[in-house]
Amino acid sequence: MDQPLDLCIKLNPPPAGASPETIASIELRCDQLGLQHDGDLLVDPLTTKEREQIRWYLAEYWEWPYEQFLERGKKIEGQEDRGIAS
């Protein structure tokens, strides 16, 4: 097969009764191969605290990147580098 394959990824609303952490239901489809998969759930990987830290870092840190804010910003950067936010 010389042509690239297209993978269609569709995010649908979560099913009724899904947990509050569920963001969407995932549907995968490759028409060229006649393959389709659906039903897996996409769950929010962040806690409320992690989301707030990322929001602060992106929205406010750039204005005051020194003193105590520098320490907080470096801590958040270190967590993101390791794939951890807490």
Beta strands, then each sheet from edge to edge (+ up, - down):
strand 1: 8-12
strand 2: 22-30
strand 3: 35-43
sheet 1: 1+ 2- 3+
end
